[in-house]
């Protein structure tokens, strides 16, 4: 199991991750945009969201650091744009951690299957720390 850092940006994620890749001399980031995600028939993607970064990551000195832009219209507060991500190959452990973190906290996204993971969810715990929980199937994303 690993605890990874997830950084959110307000439309300048691509610039930021390319800057960090250069500074830390990492591999060139593979970037997935919101426009590359499978379409949702119940929701038309706004034009301004299509080129925004949905997900990318860098390995910085042995640590997995993930990045994305906030979706248009979602709140963004500089300084509060850091999330901790639990990435685990054990679904039962993910469920247990999720149940513990949501106690007296706030569920942002119920644990569910997504197009990138068998199990993914988001919780803000009772101390205001935002967590992402993600099943690791061994594939790189």
N, CA, C and O atoms as CSV, one atom per row, in Angstrom:
chain,resi,resn,atom,element,x,y,z
A,1,UNK,N,N,0.847,-1.171,0.000
A,1,UNK,CA,C,0.000,0.000,0.000
A,1,UNK,C,C,0.890,1.231,0.000
A,1,UNK,O,O,1.968,1.247,0.595
A,2,UNK,N,N,0.409,2.261,-0.684
A,2,UNK,CA,C,1.140,3.513,-0.668
A,2,UNK,C,C,0.174,4.657,-0.396
A,2,UNK,O,O,-1.015,4.562,-0.699
A,3,UNK,N,N,0.685,5.723,0.170
A,3,UNK,CA,C,-0.068,6.961,0.323
A,3,UNK,C,C,0.622,7.964,-0.595
A,3,UNK,O,O,1.780,8.325,-0.391
A,4,UNK,N,N,-0.109,8.398,-1.599
A,4,UNK,CA,C,0.442,9.296,-2.600
A,4,UNK,C,C,-0.152,10.679,-2.433
A,4,UNK,O,O,-1.229,10.833,-1.857
A,5,UNK,N,N,0.536,11.671,-2.927
A,5,UNK,CA,C,0.055,13.054,-2.897
A,5,UNK,C,C,-0.644,13.348,-4.215
A,5,UNK,O,O,-0.162,12.970,-5.283
A,6,UNK,N,N,-1.795,14.031,-4.131
A,6,UNK,CA,C,-2.543,14.433,-5.324
A,6,UNK,C,C,-2.703,15.939,-5.275
A,6,UNK,O,O,-3.288,16.482,-4.338
A,7,UNK,N,N,-2.177,16.615,-6.297
A,7,UNK,CA,C,-2.218,18.073,-6.357
A,7,UNK,C,C,-3.222,18.521,-7.411
A,7,UNK,O,O,-3.217,18.013,-8.532
A,8,UNK,N,N,-4.085,19.473,-7.055
A,8,UNK,CA,C,-5.074,20.020,-7.983
A,8,UNK,C,C,-4.694,21.434,-8.380
A,8,UNK,O,O,-4.160,22.204,-7.582
A,9,UNK,N,N,-4.982,21.757,-9.626
A,9,UNK,CA,C,-4.660,23.070,-10.175
A,9,UNK,C,C,-5.895,23.676,-10.818
A,9,UNK,O,O,-6.868,22.980,-11.108
A,10,UNK,N,N,-5.842,24.976,-11.034
A,10,UNK,CA,C,-6.983,25.710,-11.554
A,10,UNK,C,C,-6.763,26.078,-13.022
A,10,UNK,O,O,-6.722,27.256,-13.379
A,11,UNK,N,N,-6.622,25.041,-13.875
A,11,UNK,CA,C,-6.463,25.273,-15.298
A,11,UNK,C,C,-5.025,25.319,-15.781
A,11,UNK,O,O,-4.785,25.383,-16.987
A,12,UNK,N,N,-4.059,25.288,-14.862
A,12,UNK,CA,C,-2.652,25.361,-15.261
A,12,UNK,C,C,-1.869,24.094,-14.891
A,12,UNK,O,O,-0.655,24.147,-14.692
A,13,UNK,N,N,-2.560,22.972,-14.801
A,13,UNK,CA,C,-1.921,21.712,-14.404
A,13,UNK,C,C,-0.858,21.277,-15.410
A,13,UNK,O,O,0.229,20.857,-15.013
A,14,UNK,N,N,-1.156,21.370,-16.700
A,14,UNK,CA,C,-0.201,20.939,-17.720
A,14,UNK,C,C,1.114,21.716,-17.562
A,14,UNK,O,O,2.197,21.132,-17.587
A,15,UNK,N,N,1.003,23.020,-17.401
A,15,UNK,CA,C,2.184,23.864,-17.209
A,15,UNK,C,C,2.944,23.441,-15.951
A,15,UNK,O,O,4.171,23.340,-15.961
A,16,UNK,N,N,2.201,23.197,-14.870
A,16,UNK,CA,C,2.829,22.831,-13.594
A,16,UNK,C,C,3.552,21.493,-13.688
A,16,UNK,O,O,4.704,21.386,-13.268
A,17,UNK,N,N,2.888,20.462,-14.238
A,17,UNK,CA,C,3.505,19.137,-14.268
A,17,UNK,C,C,4.713,19.125,-15.206
A,17,UNK,O,O,5.698,18.442,-14.929
A,18,UNK,N,N,4.649,19.870,-16.307
A,18,UNK,CA,C,5.817,19.952,-17.188
A,18,UNK,C,C,6.974,20.677,-16.493
A,18,UNK,O,O,8.135,20.313,-16.681
A,19,UNK,N,N,6.667,21.684,-15.703
A,19,UNK,CA,C,7.676,22.395,-14.917
A,19,UNK,C,C,8.323,21.438,-13.912
A,19,UNK,O,O,9.549,21.376,-13.816
A,20,UNK,N,N,7.499,20.689,-13.159
A,20,UNK,CA,C,8.045,19.766,-12.159
A,20,UNK,C,C,8.854,18.647,-12.818
A,20,UNK,O,O,9.871,18.217,-12.274
A,21,UNK,N,N,8.413,18.177,-13.977
A,21,UNK,CA,C,9.163,17.132,-14.676
A,21,UNK,C,C,10.558,17.635,-15.041
A,21,UNK,O,O,11.538,16.894,-14.958
A,22,UNK,N,N,10.633,18.885,-15.441
A,22,UNK,CA,C,11.930,19.466,-15.792
A,22,UNK,C,C,12.790,19.683,-14.548
A,22,UNK,O,O,13.972,19.340,-14.533
A,23,UNK,N,N,12.192,20.251,-13.514
A,23,UNK,CA,C,12.942,20.538,-12.278
A,23,UNK,C,C,13.494,19.258,-11.657
A,23,UNK,O,O,14.654,19.206,-11.247
A,24,UNK,N,N,12.639,18.211,-11.590
A,24,UNK,CA,C,13.047,16.975,-10.933
A,24,UNK,C,C,13.649,15.952,-11.897
A,24,UNK,O,O,13.988,14.837,-11.502
A,25,UNK,N,N,13.778,16.350,-13.174
A,25,UNK,CA,C,14.389,15.505,-14.196
A,25,UNK,C,C,13.736,14.119,-14.246
A,25,UNK,O,O,14.416,13.094,-14.190
A,26,UNK,N,N,12.401,14.112,-14.352
A,26,UNK,CA,C,11.648,12.862,-14.427
A,26,UNK,C,C,11.330,12.543,-15.883
A,26,UNK,O,O,11.691,13.285,-16.796
A,27,UNK,N,N,10.654,11.434,-16.071
A,27,UNK,CA,C,10.154,11.082,-17.395
A,27,UNK,C,C,9.126,12.133,-17.829
A,27,UNK,O,O,8.574,12.850,-16.994
A,28,UNK,N,N,8.875,12.219,-19.130
A,28,UNK,CA,C,7.860,13.127,-19.653
A,28,UNK,C,C,6.490,12.608,-19.188
A,28,UNK,O,O,6.204,11.420,-19.340
A,29,UNK,N,N,5.649,13.471,-18.629
A,29,UNK,CA,C,4.368,12.998,-18.098
A,29,UNK,C,C,3.405,12.554,-19.198
A,29,UNK,O,O,3.327,13.170,-20.261
A,30,UNK,N,N,2.676,11.475,-18.920
A,30,UNK,CA,C,1.582,11.046,-19.786
A,30,UNK,C,C,0.331,11.726,-19.245
A,30,UNK,O,O,-0.035,11.531,-18.086
A,31,UNK,N,N,-0.315,12.514,-20.074
A,31,UNK,CA,C,-1.435,13.343,-19.618
A,31,UNK,C,C,-2.740,12.855,-20.224
A,31,UNK,O,O,-2.839,12.671,-21.437
A,32,UNK,N,N,-3.744,12.644,-19.374
A,32,UNK,CA,C,-5.099,12.325,-19.830
A,32,UNK,C,C,-5.970,13.550,-19.574
A,32,UNK,O,O,-6.012,14.061,-18.455
A,33,UNK,N,N,-6.657,14.017,-20.597
A,33,UNK,CA,C,-7.540,15.174,-20.444
A,33,UNK,C,C,-8.968,14.715,-20.159
A,33,UNK,O,O,-9.315,13.555,-20.379
A,34,UNK,N,N,-9.788,15.640,-19.667
A,34,UNK,CA,C,-11.203,15.328,-19.457
A,34,UNK,C,C,-11.858,14.939,-20.781
A,34,UNK,O,O,-12.766,14.108,-20.801
A,35,UNK,N,N,-11.405,15.532,-21.885
A,35,UNK,CA,C,-11.958,15.223,-23.195
A,35,UNK,C,C,-11.642,13.820,-23.680
A,35,UNK,O,O,-12.329,13.308,-24.563
A,36,UNK,N,N,-10.606,13.180,-23.117
A,36,UNK,CA,C,-10.236,11.815,-23.513
A,36,UNK,C,C,-10.981,10.749,-22.706
A,36,UNK,O,O,-10.912,9.567,-23.041
A,37,UNK,N,N,-11.679,11.146,-21.666
A,37,UNK,CA,C,-12.429,10.194,-20.851
A,37,UNK,C,C,-13.641,9.697,-21.642
A,37,UNK,O,O,-14.153,10.411,-22.503
A,38,UNK,N,N,-14.099,8.476,-21.354
A,38,UNK,CA,C,-15.298,7.996,-22.044
A,38,UNK,C,C,-16.467,8.959,-21.804
A,38,UNK,O,O,-16.657,9.431,-20.683
A,39,UNK,N,N,-17.247,9.253,-22.846
A,39,UNK,CA,C,-18.355,10.206,-22.677
A,39,UNK,C,C,-19.432,9.669,-21.741
A,39,UNK,O,O,-19.690,8.467,-21.690
A,40,UNK,N,N,-20.049,10.575,-21.009
A,40,UNK,CA,C,-21.165,10.242,-20.138
A,40,UNK,C,C,-22.438,10.675,-20.864
A,40,UNK,O,O,-22.624,11.865,-21.117
A,41,UNK,N,N,-23.321,9.728,-21.205
A,41,UNK,CA,C,-24.520,10.095,-21.964
A,41,UNK,C,C,-25.453,11.038,-21.197
A,41,UNK,O,O,-26.297,11.701,-21.801
A,42,UNK,N,N,-25.305,11.100,-19.876
A,42,UNK,CA,C,-26.159,11.964,-19.050
A,42,UNK,C,C,-25.574,13.354,-18.828
A,42,UNK,O,O,-26.208,14.207,-18.207
A,43,UNK,N,N,-24.358,13.582,-19.340
A,43,UNK,CA,C,-23.706,14.863,-19.075
A,43,UNK,C,C,-22.806,15.233,-20.241
A,43,UNK,O,O,-21.859,14.512,-20.556
A,44,UNK,N,N,-23.096,16.342,-20.873
A,44,UNK,CA,C,-22.253,16.814,-21.965
A,44,UNK,C,C,-21.073,17.593,-21.385
A,44,UNK,O,O,-21.251,18.501,-20.572
A,45,UNK,N,N,-19.893,17.230,-21.805
A,45,UNK,CA,C,-18.678,17.854,-21.304
A,45,UNK,C,C,-18.582,19.290,-21.828
A,45,UNK,O,O,-18.639,19.506,-23.039
A,46,UNK,N,N,-18.437,20.273,-20.934
A,46,UNK,CA,C,-18.285,21.655,-21.403
A,46,UNK,C,C,-17.024,21.809,-22.250
A,46,UNK,O,O,-16.000,21.184,-21.973
A,47,UNK,N,N,-17.105,22.634,-23.271
A,47,UNK,CA,C,-15.979,22.848,-24.184
A,47,UNK,C,C,-14.718,23.256,-23.419
A,47,UNK,O,O,-13.625,22.794,-23.749
A,48,UNK,N,N,-14.852,24.113,-22.403
A,48,UNK,CA,C,-13.686,24.607,-21.665
A,48,UNK,C,C,-13.011,23.527,-20.820
A,48,UNK,O,O,-11.903,23.738,-20.326
A,49,UNK,N,N,-13.661,22.373,-20.647
A,49,UNK,CA,C,-13.080,21.295,-19.845
A,49,UNK,C,C,-12.285,20.304,-20.684
A,49,UNK,O,O,-11.456,19.572,-20.141
A,50,UNK,N,N,-12.513,20.264,-21.978
A,50,UNK,CA,C,-11.963,19.192,-22.824
A,50,UNK,C,C,-10.442,19.097,-22.792
A,50,UNK,O,O,-9.904,17.990,-22.809
A,51,UNK,N,N,-9.736,20.216,-22.746
A,51,UNK,CA,C,-8.265,20.179,-22.758
A,51,UNK,C,C,-7.646,20.235,-21.365
A,51,UNK,O,O,-6.424,20.188,-21.230
A,52,UNK,N,N,-8.474,20.335,-20.333
A,52,UNK,CA,C,-7.939,20.353,-18.968
A,52,UNK,C,C,-7.446,18.967,-18.583
A,52,UNK,O,O,-7.959,17.957,-19.065
A,53,UNK,N,N,-6.447,18.929,-17.713
A,53,UNK,CA,C,-5.841,17.665,-17.287
A,53,UNK,C,C,-6.748,16.966,-16.273
A,53,UNK,O,O,-7.057,17.503,-15.209
A,54,UNK,N,N,-7.163,15.745,-16.642
A,54,UNK,CA,C,-7.943,14.926,-15.713
A,54,UNK,C,C,-7.014,14.169,-14.768
A,54,UNK,O,O,-7.304,14.008,-13.583
A,55,UNK,N,N,-5.876,13.700,-15.326
A,55,UNK,CA,C,-4.935,12.945,-14.493
A,55,UNK,C,C,-3.572,12.860,-15.175
A,55,UNK,O,O,-3.467,12.673,-16.387
A,56,UNK,N,N,-2.551,13.002,-14.365
A,56,UNK,CA,C,-1.186,12.692,-14.773
A,56,UNK,C,C,-0.381,12.446,-13.502
A,56,UNK,O,O,-0.835,12.764,-12.403
A,57,UNK,N,N,0.799,11.888,-13.653
A,57,UNK,CA,C,1.616,11.640,-12.465
A,57,UNK,C,C,3.080,11.659,-12.819
A,57,UNK,O,O,3.471,11.456,-13.969
A,58,UNK,N,N,3.879,11.907,-11.803
A,58,UNK,CA,C,5.333,11.855,-11.917
A,58,UNK,C,C,5.872,11.023,-10.766
A,58,UNK,O,O,5.302,11.012,-9.675
A,59,UNK,N,N,6.971,10.329,-11.014
A,59,UNK,CA,C,7.684,9.687,-9.926
A,59,UNK,C,C,8.813,10.634,-9.569
A,59,UNK,O,O,9.783,10.774,-10.315
A,60,UNK,N,N,8.679,11.281,-8.426
A,60,UNK,CA,C,9.665,12.262,-7.977
A,60,UNK,C,C,10.472,11.646,-6.844
A,60,UNK,O,O,9.992,11.511,-5.718
A,61,UNK,N,N,11.687,11.282,-7.161
A,61,UNK,CA,C,12.614,10.723,-6.167
A,61,UNK,C,C,11.985,9.560,-5.395
A,61,UNK,O,O,12.140,9.458,-4.178
A,62,UNK,N,N,11.268,8.681,-6.120
A,62,UNK,CA,C,10.680,7.494,-5.501
A,62,UNK,C,C,9.265,7.676,-4.996
A,62,UNK,O,O,8.646,6.704,-4.563
A,63,UNK,N,N,8.733,8.879,-5.037
A,63,UNK,CA,C,7.359,9.125,-4.584
A,63,UNK,C,C,6.455,9.384,-5.782
A,63,UNK,O,O,6.818,10.101,-6.714
A,64,UNK,N,N,5.272,8.785,-5.735
A,64,UNK,CA,C,4.279,8.985,-6.776
A,64,UNK,C,C,3.515,10.273,-6.459
A,64,UNK,O,O,2.843,10.360,-5.431
A,65,UNK,N,N,3.617,11.268,-7.337
A,65,UNK,CA,C,2.894,12.525,-7.163
A,65,UNK,C,C,1.947,12.650,-8.351
A,65,UNK,O,O,2.371,12.613,-9.506
A,66,UNK,N,N,0.642,12.800,-8.048
A,66,UNK,CA,C,-0.376,12.862,-9.088
A,66,UNK,C,C,-0.913,14.285,-9.181
A,66,UNK,O,O,-0.860,15.050,-8.219
A,67,UNK,N,N,-1.433,14.625,-10.366
A,67,UNK,CA,C,-1.851,15.990,-10.655
A,67,UNK,C,C,-3.144,15.977,-11.454
A,67,UNK,O,O,-3.395,15.048,-12.222
A,68,UNK,N,N,-3.972,17.013,-11.274
A,68,UNK,CA,C,-5.106,17.242,-12.163
A,68,UNK,C,C,-5.576,18.683,-12.027
A,68,UNK,O,O,-5.276,19.372,-11.051
A,69,UNK,N,N,-6.323,19.114,-13.040
A,69,UNK,CA,C,-7.020,20.396,-12.949
A,69,UNK,C,C,-8.345,20.157,-12.245
A,69,UNK,O,O,-8.896,19.058,-12.310
A,70,UNK,N,N,-8.857,21.174,-11.576
A,70,UNK,CA,C,-10.214,21.083,-11.053
A,70,UNK,C,C,-11.167,21.249,-12.225
A,70,UNK,O,O,-10.864,21.955,-13.187
A,71,UNK,N,N,-12.301,20.607,-12.142
A,71,UNK,CA,C,-13.303,20.693,-13.197
A,71,UNK,C,C,-13.932,22.084,-13.163
A,71,UNK,O,O,-14.155,22.625,-12.079
A,72,UNK,N,N,-14.226,22.678,-14.330
A,72,UNK,CA,C,-14.827,24.019,-14.337
A,72,UNK,C,C,-16.063,24.083,-13.436
A,72,UNK,O,O,-16.939,23.220,-13.492
A,73,UNK,N,N,-16.108,25.117,-12.614
A,73,UNK,CA,C,-17.227,25.301,-11.692
A,73,UNK,C,C,-17.009,24.682,-10.326
A,73,UNK,O,O,-17.747,24.986,-9.389
A,74,UNK,N,N,-15.996,23.805,-10.190
A,74,UNK,CA,C,-15.708,23.205,-8.882
A,74,UNK,C,C,-14.866,24.183,-8.080
A,74,UNK,O,O,-14.058,24.918,-8.647
A,75,UNK,N,N,-15.050,24.198,-6.767
A,75,UNK,CA,C,-14.280,25.155,-5.956
A,75,UNK,C,C,-12.788,24.845,-5.978
A,75,UNK,O,O,-12.376,23.686,-5.953
A,76,UNK,N,N,-12.003,25.889,-6.026
A,76,UNK,CA,C,-10.550,25.768,-5.976
A,76,UNK,C,C,-10.037,26.817,-5.009
A,76,UNK,O,O,-10.304,28.007,-5.173
A,77,UNK,N,N,-9.297,26.372,-3.995
A,77,UNK,CA,C,-8.699,27.286,-3.035
A,77,UNK,C,C,-7.213,26.971,-2.985
A,77,UNK,O,O,-6.816,25.908,-2.507
A,78,UNK,N,N,-6.395,27.888,-3.476
A,78,UNK,CA,C,-4.955,27.680,-3.448
A,78,UNK,C,C,-4.521,27.480,-2.004
A,78,UNK,O,O,-4.902,28.246,-1.119
A,79,UNK,N,N,-3.721,26.443,-1.774
A,79,UNK,CA,C,-3.301,26.095,-0.418
A,79,UNK,C,C,-4.094,24.919,0.128
A,79,UNK,O,O,-3.609,24.185,0.989
A,80,UNK,N,N,-5.321,24.736,-0.373
A,80,UNK,CA,C,-6.150,23.592,0.032
A,80,UNK,C,C,-6.267,22.588,-1.105
A,80,UNK,O,O,-7.192,21.775,-1.125
A,81,UNK,N,N,-5.347,22.639,-2.036
A,81,UNK,CA,C,-5.455,21.826,-3.238
A,81,UNK,C,C,-4.591,20.570,-3.197
A,81,UNK,O,O,-4.106,20.112,-4.231
A,82,UNK,N,N,-4.399,20.012,-1.996
A,82,UNK,CA,C,-3.609,18.803,-1.823
A,82,UNK,C,C,-4.520,17.713,-1.263
A,82,UNK,O,O,-5.267,17.941,-0.311
A,83,UNK,N,N,-4.449,16.526,-1.869
A,83,UNK,CA,C,-5.230,15.373,-1.440
A,83,UNK,C,C,-4.263,14.221,-1.196
A,83,UNK,O,O,-3.243,14.109,-1.876
A,84,UNK,N,N,-4.580,13.364,-0.226
A,84,UNK,CA,C,-3.804,12.146,-0.027
A,84,UNK,C,C,-4.538,11.002,-0.715
A,84,UNK,O,O,-5.755,10.873,-0.583
A,85,UNK,N,N,-3.810,10.185,-1.439
A,85,UNK,CA,C,-4.409,9.093,-2.200
A,85,UNK,C,C,-3.900,7.752,-1.675
A,85,UNK,O,O,-2.694,7.507,-1.631
A,86,UNK,N,N,-4.834,6.890,-1.279
A,86,UNK,CA,C,-4.510,5.529,-0.876
A,86,UNK,C,C,-4.626,4.665,-2.123
A,86,UNK,O,O,-5.687,4.599,-2.744
A,87,UNK,N,N,-3.540,4.006,-2.485
A,87,UNK,CA,C,-3.519,3.140,-3.658
A,87,UNK,C,C,-3.174,1.744,-3.151
A,87,UNK,O,O,-2.109,1.540,-2.568
A,88,UNK,N,N,-4.078,0.775,-3.373
A,88,UNK,CA,C,-3.909,-0.532,-2.751
A,88,UNK,C,C,-4.424,-1.626,-3.670
A,88,UNK,O,O,-5.354,-1.407,-4.447
A,89,UNK,N,N,-3.815,-2.812,-3.581
A,89,UNK,CA,C,-4.245,-3.969,-4.362
A,89,UNK,C,C,-5.269,-4.823,-3.611
A,89,UNK,O,O,-5.738,-5.825,-4.152
A,90,UNK,N,N,-5.627,-4.452,-2.382
A,90,UNK,CA,C,-6.554,-5.227,-1.548
A,90,UNK,C,C,-7.883,-4.478,-1.419
A,90,UNK,O,O,-7.979,-3.486,-0.697
A,91,UNK,N,N,-8.901,-4.967,-2.126
A,91,UNK,CA,C,-10.205,-4.303,-2.142
A,91,UNK,C,C,-10.804,-4.234,-0.736
A,91,UNK,O,O,-11.385,-3.215,-0.364
A,92,UNK,N,N,-10.671,-5.292,0.037
A,92,UNK,CA,C,-11.249,-5.297,1.394
A,92,UNK,C,C,-10.576,-4.248,2.286
A,92,UNK,O,O,-11.233,-3.620,3.116
A,93,UNK,N,N,-9.273,-4.064,2.110
A,93,UNK,CA,C,-8.576,-3.051,2.899
A,93,UNK,C,C,-9.035,-1.647,2.486
A,93,UNK,O,O,-9.208,-0.776,3.338
A,94,UNK,N,N,-9.230,-1.430,1.181
A,94,UNK,CA,C,-9.742,-0.140,0.715
A,94,UNK,C,C,-11.107,0.138,1.345
A,94,UNK,O,O,-11.355,1.245,1.822
A,95,UNK,N,N,-11.992,-0.861,1.350
A,95,UNK,CA,C,-13.334,-0.693,1.928
A,95,UNK,C,C,-13.241,-0.369,3.419
A,95,UNK,O,O,-13.967,0.495,3.911
A,96,UNK,N,N,-12.356,-1.055,4.135
A,96,UNK,CA,C,-12.188,-0.829,5.563
A,96,UNK,C,C,-11.685,0.590,5.851
A,96,UNK,O,O,-12.196,1.267,6.742
A,97,UNK,N,N,-10.687,1.027,5.097
A,97,UNK,CA,C,-10.136,2.376,5.274
A,97,UNK,C,C,-11.207,3.418,4.970
A,97,UNK,O,O,-11.350,4.398,5.701
A,98,UNK,N,N,-11.960,3.206,3.890
A,98,UNK,CA,C,-13.039,4.110,3.500
A,98,UNK,C,C,-14.068,4.247,4.633
A,98,UNK,O,O,-14.461,5.355,4.996
A,99,UNK,N,N,-14.492,3.111,5.180
A,99,UNK,CA,C,-15.479,3.136,6.272
A,99,UNK,C,C,-14.941,3.904,7.479
A,99,UNK,O,O,-15.674,4.664,8.112
A,100,UNK,N,N,-13.666,3.706,7.794
A,100,UNK,CA,C,-13.070,4.417,8.924
A,100,UNK,C,C,-12.973,5.909,8.681
A,100,UNK,O,O,-13.296,6.705,9.563
A,101,UNK,N,N,-12.531,6.298,7.491
A,101,UNK,CA,C,-12.354,7.721,7.190
A,101,UNK,C,C,-13.672,8.472,7.105
A,101,UNK,O,O,-13.727,9.656,7.438
A,102,UNK,N,N,-14.737,7.806,6.665
A,102,UNK,CA,C,-16.010,8.512,6.493
A,102,UNK,C,C,-16.752,8.712,7.819
A,102,UNK,O,O,-17.712,9.480,7.879
A,103,UNK,N,N,-16.313,8.029,8.882
A,103,UNK,CA,C,-16.941,8.186,10.191
A,103,UNK,C,C,-16.779,9.631,10.665
A,103,UNK,O,O,-15.659,10.108,10.847
A,104,UNK,N,N,-17.892,10.317,10.861
A,104,UNK,CA,C,-17.932,11.734,11.248
A,104,UNK,C,C,-17.299,12.637,10.187
A,104,UNK,O,O,-17.021,13.806,10.455
A,105,UNK,N,N,-17.071,12.103,8.986
A,105,UNK,CA,C,-16.536,12.888,7.877
A,105,UNK,C,C,-17.612,13.109,6.828
A,105,UNK,O,O,-18.805,13.017,7.116
A,106,UNK,N,N,-17.178,13.400,5.605
A,106,UNK,CA,C,-18.110,13.672,4.517
A,106,UNK,C,C,-17.697,12.872,3.287
A,106,UNK,O,O,-16.562,12.974,2.820
A,107,UNK,N,N,-18.630,12.077,2.769
A,107,UNK,CA,C,-18.371,11.328,1.547
A,107,UNK,C,C,-18.483,12.293,0.369
A,107,UNK,O,O,-19.515,12.937,0.179
A,108,UNK,N,N,-17.424,12.387,-0.412
A,108,UNK,CA,C,-17.418,13.225,-1.608
A,108,UNK,C,C,-17.866,12.391,-2.803
A,108,UNK,O,O,-18.627,12.863,-3.647
A,109,UNK,N,N,-17.387,11.137,-2.871
A,109,UNK,CA,C,-17.775,10.200,-3.928
A,109,UNK,C,C,-17.788,8.802,-3.322
A,109,UNK,O,O,-16.768,8.313,-2.838
A,110,UNK,N,N,-18.965,8.162,-3.357
A,110,UNK,CA,C,-19.084,6.800,-2.815
A,110,UNK,C,C,-18.088,5.878,-3.516
A,110,UNK,O,O,-17.730,6.105,-4.672
A,111,UNK,N,N,-17.641,4.830,-2.804
A,111,UNK,CA,C,-16.801,3.820,-3.442
A,111,UNK,C,C,-17.588,3.205,-4.586
A,111,UNK,O,O,-18.735,2.793,-4.413
A,112,UNK,N,N,-16.967,3.145,-5.754
A,112,UNK,CA,C,-17.663,2.627,-6.925
A,112,UNK,C,C,-16.660,2.259,-8.004
A,112,UNK,O,O,-15.486,2.621,-7.933
A,113,UNK,N,N,-17.147,1.528,-9.013
A,113,UNK,CA,C,-16.318,1.213,-10.168
A,113,UNK,C,C,-16.310,2.418,-11.099
A,113,UNK,O,O,-17.340,3.054,-11.322
A,114,UNK,N,N,-15.136,2.718,-11.637
A,114,UNK,CA,C,-14.977,3.799,-12.607
A,114,UNK,C,C,-14.329,3.211,-13.859
A,114,UNK,O,O,-13.991,2.028,-13.889
A,115,UNK,N,N,-14.160,4.025,-14.872
A,115,UNK,CA,C,-13.530,3.490,-16.079
A,115,UNK,C,C,-12.052,3.196,-15.874
A,115,UNK,O,O,-11.457,2.489,-16.687
A,116,UNK,N,N,-11.428,3.726,-14.792
A,116,UNK,CA,C,-10.012,3.459,-14.564
A,116,UNK,C,C,-9.758,2.512,-13.397
A,116,UNK,O,O,-8.623,2.079,-13.198
A,117,UNK,N,N,-10.787,2.183,-12.623
A,117,UNK,CA,C,-10.551,1.363,-11.437
A,117,UNK,C,C,-11.797,0.554,-11.074
A,117,UNK,O,O,-12.925,1.008,-11.263
A,118,UNK,N,N,-11.566,-0.665,-10.544
A,118,UNK,CA,C,-12.675,-1.476,-10.037
A,118,UNK,C,C,-13.320,-0.824,-8.820
A,118,UNK,O,O,-14.499,-1.039,-8.542
A,119,UNK,N,N,-12.533,-0.021,-8.095
A,119,UNK,CA,C,-13.033,0.589,-6.869
A,119,UNK,C,C,-12.323,1.912,-6.631
A,119,UNK,O,O,-11.096,1.968,-6.547
A,120,UNK,N,N,-13.113,2.974,-6.524
A,120,UNK,CA,C,-12.567,4.309,-6.318
A,120,UNK,C,C,-13.590,5.122,-5.530
A,120,UNK,O,O,-14.794,4.993,-5.751
A,121,UNK,N,N,-13.108,5.960,-4.612
A,121,UNK,CA,C,-13.987,6.856,-3.869
A,121,UNK,C,C,-13.197,7.994,-3.253
A,121,UNK,O,O,-11.967,7.971,-3.219
A,122,UNK,N,N,-13.931,8.998,-2.762
A,122,UNK,CA,C,-13.308,10.158,-2.134
A,122,UNK,C,C,-14.051,10.495,-0.842
A,122,UNK,O,O,-15.280,10.446,-0.781
A,123,UNK,N,N,-13.280,10.837,0.182
A,123,UNK,CA,C,-13.827,11.182,1.499
A,123,UNK,C,C,-13.045,12.358,2.064
A,123,UNK,O,O,-11.825,12.435,1.915
A,124,UNK,N,N,-13.752,13.267,2.710
A,124,UNK,CA,C,-13.094,14.275,3.536
A,124,UNK,C,C,-13.316,13.831,4.982
A,124,UNK,O,O,-14.457,13.739,5.436
A,125,UNK,N,N,-12.237,13.560,5.698
A,125,UNK,CA,C,-12.382,13.019,7.053
A,125,UNK,C,C,-12.795,14.101,8.054
A,125,UNK,O,O,-12.889,15.277,7.703
A,126,UNK,N,N,-13.038,13.697,9.288
A,126,UNK,CA,C,-13.539,14.623,10.310
A,126,UNK,C,C,-12.555,15.734,10.649
A,126,UNK,O,O,-12.915,16.694,11.329
A,127,UNK,N,N,-11.312,15.611,10.180
A,127,UNK,CA,C,-10.327,16.659,10.421
A,127,UNK,C,C,-10.161,17.573,9.204
A,127,UNK,O,O,-9.331,18.482,9.214
A,128,UNK,N,N,-10.958,17.326,8.154
A,128,UNK,CA,C,-10.910,18.158,6.966
A,128,UNK,C,C,-9.875,17.721,5.938
A,128,UNK,O,O,-9.614,18.445,4.977
A,129,UNK,N,N,-9.276,16.529,6.131
A,129,UNK,CA,C,-8.296,16.017,5.178
A,129,UNK,C,C,-9.039,15.271,4.070
A,129,UNK,O,O,-9.876,14.410,4.340
A,130,UNK,N,N,-8.719,15.616,2.814
A,130,UNK,CA,C,-9.377,14.990,1.674
A,130,UNK,C,C,-8.571,13.772,1.229
A,130,UNK,O,O,-7.359,13.858,1.033
A,131,UNK,N,N,-9.263,12.621,1.069
A,131,UNK,CA,C,-8.636,11.360,0.695
A,131,UNK,C,C,-9.263,10.822,-0.583
A,131,UNK,O,O,-10.469,10.948,-0.799
A,132,UNK,N,N,-8.430,10.222,-1.424
A,132,UNK,CA,C,-8.898,9.431,-2.548
A,132,UNK,C,C,-8.474,7.994,-2.276
A,132,UNK,O,O,-7.348,7.749,-1.843
A,133,UNK,N,N,-9.365,7.048,-2.526
A,133,UNK,CA,C,-9.045,5.637,-2.352
A,133,UNK,C,C,-9.178,4.971,-3.709
A,133,UNK,O,O,-10.197,5.121,-4.384
A,134,UNK,N,N,-8.145,4.232,-4.112
A,134,UNK,CA,C,-8.109,3.702,-5.467
A,134,UNK,C,C,-7.537,2.292,-5.473
A,134,UNK,O,O,-6.452,2.047,-4.944
A,135,UNK,N,N,-8.278,1.366,-6.077
A,135,UNK,CA,C,-7.785,0.004,-6.257
A,135,UNK,C,C,-6.689,0.013,-7.311
A,135,UNK,O,O,-6.859,0.598,-8.381
A,136,UNK,N,N,-5.570,-0.628,-7.017
A,136,UNK,CA,C,-4.443,-0.718,-7.945
A,136,UNK,C,C,-4.466,-2.079,-8.616
A,136,UNK,O,O,-4.187,-3.100,-7.988
A,137,UNK,N,N,-4.803,-2.084,-9.902
A,137,UNK,CA,C,-4.835,-3.361,-10.633
A,137,UNK,C,C,-3.501,-3.682,-11.281
A,137,UNK,O,O,-3.388,-4.647,-12.037
A,138,UNK,N,N,-2.491,-2.875,-10.986
A,138,UNK,CA,C,-1.165,-3.122,-11.516
A,138,UNK,C,C,-0.883,-2.427,-12.839
A,138,UNK,O,O,0.247,-2.447,-13.327
A,139,UNK,N,N,-1.917,-1.809,-13.425
A,139,UNK,CA,C,-1.722,-1.089,-14.683
A,139,UNK,C,C,-1.330,0.350,-14.377
A,139,UNK,O,O,-1.771,0.918,-13.378
A,140,UNK,N,N,-0.527,0.921,-15.207
A,140,UNK,CA,C,-0.075,2.298,-15.034
A,140,UNK,C,C,-1.123,3.253,-15.552
A,140,UNK,O,O,-1.591,3.122,-16.683
A,141,UNK,N,N,-1.491,4.214,-14.725
A,141,UNK,CA,C,-2.427,5.270,-15.143
A,141,UNK,C,C,-1.929,6.588,-14.654
A,141,UNK,O,O,-2.564,7.615,-14.894
